[in-house]
Structures are given as C-alpha cells and as structure tokens.
Amino acid sequence: MFYYVLKYVVLGPVLRLLFRPRIEGLENIPTGGAAIVAGNHLSFSDHFLMPAIIKRRITFLAKAEYFTGPGIKGRLTAAFFRSAGQIPVDRSGKDAGKAAIREGLGVLGKGELLGIYPEGTRSHDGRLYKGKVGVAVMAITAQVPVIPCAMVGTFEIQPPGQVVPKIKRVAIRFGEPLDFSRYAGMENQKAAIRAVTDEIMYAILGLSGQEYVDEYAAKVKAAEQEAASPRKFPKLRR
C-alpha cells in the first residue's frame, strides 16, 4: 500500500514535475508476468526516478547498507526502502552473489518485475562498466525476458557525494525485451552467462551512449582511490 502512495501521491508527481523525464520505450515493459529490468546506475536518484514512471510495481535488490545506516538519516532511509518493498542484499562475502540470485528468483517466481543494476554499484565517473553475471543466471533460470534501461542525465544532477540533486531534465529509455530462451539449462555454464551478460550490457550501452569500460566498476574505483592516496614510507632507523 505504501508503495503506491509514494508512487502516485507523494513522490511520483513531485519527481515528474521537477525533472520532467523524457520517457522512451515504456511500451517495452510487459503489462503482466515476470521480467527483469536491467539498467545502468549513475546516481542515487535512479532508485526513485525509474520506479516513478513504470506503471507496474518493481522490486529492486538494494544494498544492505541502505537498511543499516546510523542516525536519523539512516533510520529514515531504511524505513523508506522497506516500505517501498525493496530487498536488502549483503554484498560482502563469497555467498553474496548466491543470496542476491536467490532473492531475485523469489521475486520473479511470483510473476513480478525485478529491477537490477548489473554493474553492481553506481558508476563513480559516468562511464558504463562490465556487468556481473547474476542477471544472466536469473534470466536463464527463470526463463524471463530482460528489458534494458538507460538513465541519461542522472549523473549530472546527482553525482556520487552530492546529497541534493540539481533540478534538471533527465531521460529514461527502455529497449526491446531480450529473449535468452536459447540458453535454457545453461545457467551454470560460464561462457553462456558471460555471453548473456555482455549482450545485456551492450543493449544498455546502445541506449545510454556512455563510454564503456571492460572492467568491474568496484575494481577500477578501488584502484583509483589507492593511486590517489598518499604513499606511506617506512621510517628510517637512526
């Protein structure tokens, strides 16, 4: 209930008024049945803008940190994500990917829409990064279509570290559904799930027009942070 109050009464109308999103390909979202909406992830605003314009309810796998933040802000954020029906996923540890897939398949098993960001994290520089294969495993296992989505302009209105977004028009583009039924039964084959993931990322790239980086975003970000940090030299003994 709270999800629809947010969507149609509280948040949705405000977002449409402020950001006046240009929407393309909304007809590609199926009116019923399970499907995956896979998009690029440029800004915290993406969590609100995409669901606001999709007519059906969509459930995202959200990082667990959104549910465990400290202070008043953390509690409000957690309350919002829980009320909106989003699912917390712990991204740490070797079983994190399995947990995300299990939760995602649960959503699809109920015939619902699942939202996922294959990059696994927000882009820190506006580029599109290599996708993780969890989206492919879910698409093949559940035998559901994948609708590619591109958020355009959200990095400019709210890049990482900026709390309040700029008021500027954005675009949201949905591509034609991708059918991976030819890979049925191959969800455990590395070559197959890599091929499916790359096809999804290529479709997102075609919609977004971003520069593509064939590396994982988290790895590139960590390397850049390490390079930028001051080097510590060992103390010389006298």
N, C-alpha and C positions, 0 to 999 in steps of 0.2 A: 504493500500500500504506500509506504513512504517513498519508494522508488518513483511511483507515478506522480506523487505530489511534487517531488523535486523536478521531475521531467516536464510536467505540463503546467505547474502553478508557480513554483518558486524559482528554480534555476534555469530551466529551459528557455522561457520567454526573455529573461534578462540576458542570457548569452546570445540569443538570436538578435536582440536589439543592439547590444554593444558591439559585437564582432561581425554582424551581418554576413555569415558564412555563405560563400558561393558553393553550392552543392551540385556535384556531378555524379551521375550513375547510381542514384539512390534506388532506382528500379532494379538494380542487380542484387539487392538484399532480398532473399526469399521471404515471402509472406508467412510461411509456416515451415516447420521441420527444422532439424538440427543443421547448423552450419558454423563455420569458423570465419570470423572477420580478422584478417591479419594486416596490421598496419605498421608504418614507421612510427618512431617515438621521438619527438623533438622537444616536448615541453610537458610540464605538469598539467597544463591546460588541456592536453589531449584527453585526459581522463574524463573531462566534462563535456567538451565540445562534440566529440563523436557520438556518445550516447544521447546527447540532447537532440540530435537530428534524425536518429534512426527510430522508426516508428515502433519497432518491437523492443522488448526488453533485451538487454545484452549484459552478460556477466563477464567480468574481467578477472584474470588471475593477477592479483595485486601483490606487490612485495610485502612481506611480513612487517617491515619497518613502519609501514603506514598505520599499523594497528598497535604498535608498541612505543610510539614516541612519548617523550616526557612532557610534563607540564600541561597547561590548559590547552595549548595548541595541539599537542599530541592526542589528548583525550577527544577533542573535537574532531580531529581528522579520523581517528579510529571509529568514532560514532557515526561519522558520515559514511565511511566505506562499508561498515557493517549494515547500516540502514539501507544502503543502495544495493545490498546483496552481493558485494564483491568478496572474493575468496582470498584469504591470506596464504601466501606460499613462501616458505623459508627457502631462500636461495643459497644458503650455506650448507656445506657438507656434501658428501658423494651421492646421497639419495635425494637431493633437492629436485633434480630433474624428474625422477620417478614420481615424486609426490605431486609435482605440477601436472604431469601427464595423467595421473590417477584422478585428480580433482577435475581436470578439463574433460576427461572422458565421462565423468559423472554428470557434468552439465549437458554434454552432447547426448548422453543416454536418455535424458529427459526431453529430448526434442527441442532444445533451446539454442539460442545464439551464444557463442563463446567468442570473446574478444581477446586477442593475444598480440603481443609485440615480439616478433621473432628475434629481434636483436638482443632481447633480454634485459635491456637497460636503455635509459634515454641517451640519445646522441649528445656528446658534450661539445661538438663543433658544427653541427648541422649536416654532417655527411651521413650517408646510409652505410651501415656496417653488415658484415656477414651474419646470416641468420643461424640460430641454433635449431637443431633438428627436432625438438619436441613437437613443433607444429606439424611436421610431416608425420611423425609417429601417430599423433592423434587423428589426423586426416585419413590416413590409411587404415588405422584400426577401426575407427567409427564409420568409415566409408561415407564421409560427408564432403560437400563442396567447400572450397576456400575462396572467400571474396577478398581480393587485395584492396587495401585502402591507403591513401596518401593524405597526410595532413600537410598543408602547404601554408607557410607563413607563421606557424605557431612558435617556431624557434625565435623568430624576430620579435614576437610580442612578449615571450617569456622564456628567455634562455636560462640554463641552469644557474641557480643562485639568485635569480630575480624573484622576489616574493609577489609583487603586484604586477599583473600583466599590463602591457600597453594596450590602449584601445585602438585597434587597427583591424581592417578586414582580413579574413583568412579564407582558405578554400579547403574543401573536403571532397576527395574524389574516390569513387568506388569503381573498381574494374569488374569485368565479367567473371562469373564464378569459374574457378579452376577445378577440373574433374580429374581425380587421381585414381579412379577405379581400376585402371590398368595395372596398378601396383598392389592390388588386393593380395593380402597374405605375406607381403614383403616388409612389414614394419620392423623386422629385426635385421634387415639387410642394410649394412652401412651405405653401400653405393646407392641403393634405392632412396633411402631417406635423405641422403645428401642431395640427390638429384631433384627430389620434390621440393626441398627447402630452397635450393637455388632457383628453381622455377618461380616459387612464390616471391622471393626477393627481387627477381628480375621484373616481375609484374608490378611490384611496388615501385621499383626504380622508374619504370616507364610512366607511371602516374605522377611521381613526385619530381622527377628531373634532377634529383640530387646527385652529387658526386658519390661514387661507390668505392668502398674500401673492403678488400677481400680479407679482412681480419676481424676478430671479435672486438666489439667496442670496449668492453671492460679491459681487455688486454692492452689495447692502444692507450686508453686513458691512464692505466697504471704505469705504463712505460713513460708517458709524457710527464706524469707527476714525479716520477723518480728522477727523470732527467732535469726537471726544474728545481728539485730540492737541493739545498746547499750540501756540498760534499763534506763529510766529516773525516778529518785526517787524524791518524793516531798521534798521541802526544809523544814528543821526543824525550828520551831519558837524558838526564844530565850526568 
